[in-house]
Amino acid sequence: MFQLSAARTPRLISGIAAATCMSVAAIGWMHTSQGREFLAKLGIGCPVNSIDSHVVLAIQQKAISRERGLTAAPARPALGLLLDRSTEAQVAAKMAHENVHCDELSRGLLYLRCRSVPAQLLGTNGPPVSEIWFSFSPAHTLMAINLYRRDMTEPEARLSWKIAVDKLRHDLGIPASTSGDTTLASFAGKPVAVARVNYAYSDYVAIVTASHMPYGGLAVREQYMSARTAE
């Protein structure tokens, strides 16, 4: 049986974690408390903490290009904000006006991490938001939103999923792709389950993901991302 030597294992794990940390899909999760705890247990610091913002931006755009479609989006829903136009100051002021606590973070790019955000503040409804990350370009304009709802009951997960998916379908029509049980009917009976709805345009990507993971419970993640190439 093939086995890794004790000397190689930490280096291999570190390399895998670093590569994962640099992907668009993982960057948001790695910045959550669960992600940071995972890396800390491995003795790994995410490289985007110190890397130049333009390098991170180039890596993100390369990753997003794999999701990008061929035609422009008829609309770019982003929870009432404007991708590539809303500024960090505007988003921070909006959160502060509603007494929502946010942390300003610099991890290669600029982020606002806000917790326990009322759904109504984001122009939607459903269970409260566990955590939301606003990502900003070097020019301080909004690039992406990652919204997380975690540790939900089955009815809460289905409601969160339905609200997000129905809103995108109303605004954009049929998604570019789907995977998994998008009814979530089988989620509670499986130890591991993932469903995904994806909208892919030349200037916009939106993804809704529902998951049921061991020790993580039921969660729904919403991603709204600009796919425009930075000038």
C-alpha positions as CSV (number, residue, x, y, z in Angstrom):
1,M,0.0,0.0,0.0
2,F,1.3,3.4,-0.9
3,Q,2.0,5.6,2.1
4,L,3.3,9.1,2.5
5,S,6.4,9.6,4.6
6,A,6.1,11.8,7.7
7,A,8.4,14.3,6.1
8,R,6.3,14.6,2.9
9,T,2.9,14.7,4.5
10,P,2.9,18.2,6.0
11,R,4.4,19.6,2.8
12,L,1.8,17.9,0.7
13,I,-1.1,19.0,3.0
14,S,0.3,22.5,3.0
15,G,0.5,22.6,-0.8
16,I,-3.1,21.2,-1.2
17,A,-4.5,23.7,1.4
18,A,-2.6,26.6,-0.2
19,A,-3.9,25.7,-3.7
20,T,-7.4,25.3,-2.3
21,C,-7.2,28.6,-0.5
22,M,-6.5,30.4,-3.8
23,S,-9.5,29.2,-5.7
24,V,-12.6,31.3,-5.9
25,A,-14.9,28.7,-4.6
26,A,-12.7,28.1,-1.5
27,I,-11.6,31.7,-0.7
28,G,-14.8,32.6,1.0
29,W,-15.0,29.4,3.1
30,M,-11.3,29.6,4.1
31,H,-12.0,33.1,5.5
32,T,-14.8,31.8,7.7
33,S,-14.2,30.7,11.3
34,Q,-14.4,27.1,10.2
35,G,-12.0,27.6,7.4
36,R,-9.4,29.4,9.5
37,E,-9.7,26.8,12.2
38,F,-9.1,24.0,9.7
39,L,-6.0,25.8,8.4
40,A,-4.7,26.5,11.9
41,K,-5.0,22.8,12.9
42,L,-2.7,22.1,9.9
43,G,-0.3,24.8,11.0
44,I,-1.0,26.6,7.7
45,G,-1.5,30.3,7.1
46,C,-3.5,31.2,4.0
47,P,-1.2,32.8,1.5
48,V,-3.7,35.4,0.5
49,N,-3.2,37.1,3.9
50,S,0.0,38.6,2.6
51,I,0.0,38.3,-1.2
52,D,-0.4,41.5,-3.4
53,S,-4.0,42.4,-4.1
54,H,-3.4,42.5,-7.9
55,V,-2.0,38.9,-7.8
56,V,-5.1,37.7,-5.9
57,L,-7.3,39.6,-8.3
58,A,-5.6,37.9,-11.3
59,I,-6.0,34.5,-9.7
60,Q,-9.7,35.1,-9.0
61,Q,-10.4,36.3,-12.5
62,K,-8.7,33.2,-13.9
63,A,-10.8,31.0,-11.7
64,I,-14.0,32.9,-12.6
65,S,-13.2,32.6,-16.3
66,R,-13.8,28.9,-16.0
67,E,-17.4,29.7,-14.9
68,R,-18.0,32.5,-17.3
69,G,-20.6,32.2,-20.1
70,L,-20.6,33.7,-23.6
71,T,-23.4,36.3,-23.4
72,A,-23.9,39.3,-21.1
73,A,-26.4,38.9,-18.3
74,P,-29.8,40.6,-18.7
75,A,-29.4,41.7,-15.1
76,R,-26.8,41.2,-12.4
77,P,-28.7,40.7,-9.1
78,A,-26.5,41.3,-6.0
79,L,-28.8,41.6,-3.0
80,G,-29.7,45.2,-3.9
81,L,-26.1,46.3,-4.5
82,L,-24.3,47.1,-7.7
83,L,-21.4,44.9,-8.7
84,D,-18.4,47.0,-10.0
85,R,-20.1,50.2,-8.8
86,S,-21.0,50.0,-5.1
87,T,-18.0,51.0,-3.0
88,E,-16.7,49.7,0.2
89,A,-17.6,52.9,1.9
90,Q,-21.2,52.7,0.7
91,V,-21.6,49.1,1.8
92,A,-20.1,49.8,5.2
93,A,-22.4,52.8,5.6
94,K,-25.4,50.7,4.7
95,M,-24.5,48.0,7.3
96,A,-23.7,50.6,10.0
97,H,-27.0,52.4,9.4
98,E,-28.8,49.2,10.3
99,N,-26.6,48.5,13.3
100,V,-25.0,45.5,11.7
101,H,-21.5,44.8,12.9
102,C,-18.9,44.2,10.2
103,D,-15.2,43.6,10.3
104,E,-13.0,45.2,7.7
105,L,-10.3,42.7,6.6
106,S,-7.4,42.9,4.2
107,R,-6.4,39.5,2.9
108,G,-4.9,40.1,-0.5
109,L,-8.1,42.0,-1.3
110,L,-10.4,44.1,0.8
111,Y,-13.4,42.4,2.6
112,L,-16.2,43.3,4.8
113,R,-17.3,40.4,6.9
114,C,-20.8,40.9,8.5
115,R,-22.5,38.5,10.8
116,S,-26.2,38.0,11.8
117,V,-27.5,40.2,9.1
118,P,-31.3,40.4,8.9
119,A,-32.5,39.0,5.6
120,Q,-34.8,41.9,5.0
121,L,-31.8,44.3,4.9
122,L,-30.6,42.4,1.8
123,G,-33.9,42.7,0.0
124,T,-35.0,39.2,0.7
125,N,-36.6,37.1,3.5
126,G,-36.1,33.8,5.2
127,P,-33.7,32.8,8.1
128,P,-31.1,35.3,9.3
129,V,-27.8,35.3,7.5
130,S,-25.0,33.6,9.5
131,E,-22.3,35.5,7.7
132,I,-21.8,37.5,4.6
133,W,-18.6,38.5,2.9
134,F,-18.3,41.5,0.6
135,S,-15.2,41.4,-1.6
136,F,-13.8,44.6,-3.1
137,S,-11.4,45.3,-6.0
138,P,-8.2,47.3,-5.5
139,A,-10.3,50.3,-6.7
140,H,-12.6,49.6,-3.7
141,T,-15.6,48.6,-5.8
142,L,-17.8,45.6,-5.1
143,M,-16.6,42.4,-6.9
144,A,-18.5,39.6,-5.2
145,I,-20.8,38.7,-2.4
146,N,-20.7,35.4,-0.5
147,L,-23.7,34.8,1.8
148,Y,-23.8,31.8,4.2
149,R,-26.7,30.4,6.2
150,R,-25.6,27.5,8.4
151,D,-26.8,25.0,11.0
152,M,-30.4,25.2,9.8
153,T,-33.4,23.0,10.2
154,E,-34.6,21.2,7.1
155,P,-37.6,23.6,6.6
156,E,-35.2,26.6,7.0
157,A,-32.7,25.2,4.5
158,R,-35.5,24.5,2.0
159,L,-36.9,28.0,2.5
160,S,-33.5,29.7,2.1
161,W,-32.8,27.6,-1.0
162,K,-36.2,28.3,-2.6
163,I,-36.0,32.1,-2.0
164,A,-32.5,32.4,-3.6
165,V,-33.2,30.0,-6.5
166,D,-36.6,31.5,-7.3
167,K,-35.3,35.1,-7.2
168,L,-32.5,34.2,-9.7
169,R,-35.0,32.3,-11.9
170,H,-37.3,35.3,-11.9
171,D,-34.5,37.7,-12.8
172,L,-32.5,35.6,-15.2
173,G,-34.6,32.6,-16.3
174,I,-33.3,29.0,-16.6
175,P,-29.9,28.4,-15.1
176,A,-26.9,27.4,-17.1
177,S,-26.5,24.2,-15.1
178,T,-27.8,22.4,-12.0
179,S,-26.4,19.4,-10.1
180,G,-27.6,17.3,-7.2
181,D,-31.1,17.1,-5.8
182,T,-32.3,20.6,-6.4
183,T,-35.6,19.8,-4.5
184,L,-33.6,19.1,-1.4
185,A,-36.0,16.3,-0.8
186,S,-33.3,13.7,-0.1
187,F,-30.9,15.9,1.9
188,A,-31.9,15.1,5.4
189,G,-31.6,11.3,4.7
190,K,-28.0,11.5,3.5
191,P,-24.9,12.1,5.5
192,V,-23.3,14.0,2.6
193,A,-25.3,15.9,0.0
194,V,-24.7,18.8,-2.3
195,A,-27.0,20.6,-4.8
196,R,-26.0,23.5,-7.0
197,V,-27.6,26.0,-9.3
198,N,-25.3,28.0,-11.6
199,Y,-25.9,31.1,-13.8
200,A,-22.9,31.9,-16.1
201,Y,-22.6,35.0,-18.2
202,S,-19.7,36.9,-19.7
203,D,-20.0,39.6,-17.1
204,Y,-21.7,37.8,-14.2
205,V,-21.8,34.5,-12.3
206,A,-24.3,33.5,-9.6
207,I,-24.2,30.2,-7.7
208,V,-26.5,28.8,-5.1
209,T,-25.2,25.8,-3.2
210,A,-27.0,23.7,-0.6
211,S,-25.1,21.2,1.4
212,H,-25.5,18.7,4.2
213,M,-22.1,17.7,5.7
214,P,-21.1,15.7,8.7
215,Y,-20.8,18.0,11.8
216,G,-21.7,21.0,9.6
217,G,-25.5,20.4,9.3
218,L,-27.6,22.0,6.6
219,A,-26.3,25.1,4.9
220,V,-27.1,27.3,1.9
221,R,-24.5,29.5,0.3
222,E,-25.3,32.3,-2.2
223,Q,-22.5,33.7,-4.5
224,Y,-22.9,36.8,-6.7
225,M,-19.8,37.7,-8.7
226,S,-18.7,40.1,-11.3
227,A,-17.1,38.3,-14.2
228,R,-15.9,41.4,-15.9
229,T,-12.2,41.6,-16.6
230,A,-10.5,44.4,-14.6
231,E,-9.0,47.1,-16.7
